[in-house]
Amino acid sequence: MKCPHCQSKMKRELMEDRVPVYRCVSCAGTWVSSSEFADWVEGQSSVPVKEEISKESVNIPVLGARKPLLCPDCGRIVRRFKIWPNLEFYLDRCGGCNGIWFDQHEWEVFNEHWSVKNLNMFFTDEWQQKLKKEEMASRFSAMYLERFGEDDYNKIQEIRKWIYANSNKNQLVAYLLDSNPYES
């Protein structure tokens, strides 16, 4: 098997928990073959995914520009998937055979913060939609914070929470938006 990154030879290894992978002898990237991984994960118990991970806690490997990668199992171009919201951490996955490529040090970073048992979850449409939604909310929050300032933004968030928890929310909003609610 040849490395999708540098075309060097890859050697079969067993990683933590005896996960079968192929490690490039040159660039130290790691290929996880879907069929071998599926056999391994079948005998594993699931692990809950962490709810919060801060940018500061993840030491993301810095990668330069690179050409598209070809799957060493089936030859298709692999696609990059974002793994966590607001983190520039990506993994590559083949759409044909579902094999996964980890560039040098990405395996270690992934295992430090997430469980390899949950690896396939990060490539689902549901997970990718969740990432997009969280990142969009984060961008809007940053925009409002810049526009209103911290004190006003915190105050308007409290008011909004109070309004939407109130059974008379429509009347409250109408009252607030009316330039003179005491006139007919």
ZIHU-V232528 format. One record per residue. N is the residue number from 0. RES is the residue in three letters. SS is DSSP state (2 for helix, 1 for strand, 0 for the rest). PHI is phi in radians with two decimals (NA if undefined). D_FIRST is the distance of its C-alpha to the first C-alpha in whole Angstrom. Layout:
n-><N;N>
res-><RES;RES>
ss-><SS;SS>
phi-><PHI;PHI>
d_first-><D_FIRST;D_FIRST>
This chain:
n-><0;1;2;3;4;5;6;7;8;9;10;11;12;13;14;15;16;17;18;19;20;21;22;23;24;25;26;27;28;29;30;31;32;33;34;35;36;37;38;39;40;41;42;43;44;45;46;47;48;49;50;51;52;53;54;55;56;57;58;59;60;61;62;63;64;65;66;67;68;69;70;71;72;73;74;75;76;77;78;79;80;81;82;83;84;85;86;87;88;89;90;91;92;93;94;95;96;97;98;99;100;101;102;103;104;105;106;107;108;109;110;111;112;113;114;115;116;117;118;119;120;121;122;123;124;125;126;127;128;129;130;131;132;133;134;135;136;137;138;139;140;141;142;143;144;145;146;147;148;149;150;151;152;153;154;155;156;157;158;159;160;161;162;163;164;165;166;167;168;169;170;171;172;173;174;175;176;177;178;179;180;181;182;183>
res-><MET;LYS;CYS;PRO;HIS;CYS;GLN;SER;LYS;MET;LYS;ARG;GLU;LEU;MET;GLU;ASP;ARG;VAL;PRO;VAL;TYR;ARG;CYS;VAL;SER;CYS;ALA;GLY;THR;TRP;VAL;SER;SER;SER;GLU;PHE;ALA;ASP;TRP;VAL;GLU;GLY;GLN;SER;SER;VAL;PRO;VAL;LYS;GLU;GLU;ILE;SER;LYS;GLU;SER;VAL;ASN;ILE;PRO;VAL;LEU;GLY;ALA;ARG;LYS;PRO;LEU;LEU;CYS;PRO;ASP;CYS;GLY;ARG;ILE;VAL;ARG;ARG;PHE;LYS;ILE;TRP;PRO;ASN;LEU;GLU;PHE;TYR;LEU;ASP;ARG;CYS;GLY;GLY;CYS;ASN;GLY;ILE;TRP;PHE;ASP;GLN;HIS;GLU;TRP;GLU;VAL;PHE;ASN;GLU;HIS;TRP;SER;VAL;LYS;ASN;LEU;ASN;MET;PHE;PHE;THR;ASP;GLU;TRP;GLN;GLN;LYS;LEU;LYS;LYS;GLU;GLU;MET;ALA;SER;ARG;PHE;SER;ALA;MET;TYR;LEU;GLU;ARG;PHE;GLY;GLU;ASP;ASP;TYR;ASN;LYS;ILE;GLN;GLU;ILE;ARG;LYS;TRP;ILE;TYR;ALA;ASN;SER;ASN;LYS;ASN;GLN;LEU;VAL;ALA;TYR;LEU;LEU;ASP;SER;ASN;PRO;TYR;GLU;SER>
ss-><0;1;0;0;0;0;0;0;1;1;1;1;1;1;0;2;2;2;0;1;1;1;1;1;0;0;0;0;0;1;1;1;0;2;2;2;2;2;2;2;2;2;0;0;0;0;0;0;0;0;0;0;0;0;2;2;2;0;0;0;0;0;0;0;0;0;0;0;0;1;0;0;0;0;0;0;1;1;1;1;1;1;0;0;0;0;0;0;0;1;1;1;1;1;0;0;0;0;0;1;1;1;0;0;0;2;2;2;2;2;2;2;2;0;0;2;2;2;2;2;2;2;2;0;2;2;2;2;2;2;2;2;2;2;2;2;2;2;2;2;2;2;2;2;2;2;2;2;0;2;2;2;2;2;2;2;2;2;2;2;2;2;2;2;2;0;0;0;2;2;2;2;2;2;2;2;2;0;0;0;0;0;0;0>
phi-><NA;-1.84;-1.12;-1.24;-1.57;-2.13;1.17;-1.36;-1.25;-1.98;-1.98;-1.28;-2.43;-1.96;-1.53;-0.84;1.03;1.14;-1.29;-1.36;-2.46;-2.09;-1.92;-1.27;-1.30;-1.74;-1.68;1.13;-1.28;-2.26;-1.87;-1.90;-1.27;-1.04;-1.16;-1.18;-1.16;-1.07;-1.10;-1.18;-1.19;-0.99;-1.59;-1.82;-1.53;-1.30;-2.24;-1.12;-1.48;-1.03;-1.44;-2.18;-2.42;-1.53;-1.00;-1.20;-1.49;-1.91;-1.58;-1.35;-1.10;-1.59;-2.01;-1.40;-1.10;-2.60;-1.36;-1.04;-1.71;-1.84;-1.08;-1.27;-1.55;-2.15;1.49;-1.37;-1.29;-1.51;-1.94;-1.45;-2.17;-1.30;-1.78;-2.45;-1.10;1.06;-2.17;-1.49;-2.12;-2.22;-2.23;-1.81;-2.38;-1.42;-1.37;-1.53;-1.93;1.22;-1.18;-2.23;-1.89;-1.98;-1.17;-0.89;1.32;-1.17;-1.02;-1.13;-1.11;-1.05;-1.17;-1.24;-1.96;-2.33;-1.74;-1.06;-1.09;-1.69;-0.87;-1.16;-1.04;-1.21;-1.78;-1.32;-1.03;-1.01;-1.17;-1.14;-1.14;-1.05;-1.04;-1.06;-1.10;-1.15;-1.20;-1.15;-1.07;-1.12;-1.14;-1.10;-1.04;-1.11;-1.13;-1.14;-1.06;-1.17;-1.22;-1.65;1.51;-1.09;-1.10;-1.15;-1.14;-1.08;-1.15;-1.18;-1.15;-1.11;-1.10;-1.06;-1.06;-1.12;-1.07;-1.26;-1.54;-1.56;-1.20;-1.78;-1.01;-1.11;-1.20;-1.08;-1.15;-1.05;-1.06;-1.13;-1.46;-1.29;-1.12;-2.56;-1.26;-1.76;-1.87;-1.61>
d_first-><0;4;7;9;12;12;9;9;6;6;8;9;13;16;18;21;23;20;18;14;11;8;10;9;11;13;14;14;13;12;10;12;11;14;15;14;16;19;19;20;22;24;26;26;30;30;31;33;32;34;37;37;35;36;35;36;34;31;29;27;24;25;23;24;24;20;19;18;14;12;10;6;8;11;11;14;16;16;19;21;23;26;26;30;33;34;31;29;26;23;20;17;17;15;18;17;15;16;13;14;13;15;16;17;20;20;19;22;24;23;24;27;29;27;26;22;24;25;22;22;26;25;24;27;29;32;30;30;33;35;33;35;38;38;37;40;42;41;42;45;46;46;48;51;51;51;54;56;55;54;58;58;55;55;59;58;55;57;60;57;56;60;60;58;59;62;64;66;63;64;67;66;64;67;69;67;66;70;72;75;75;78;79;80>
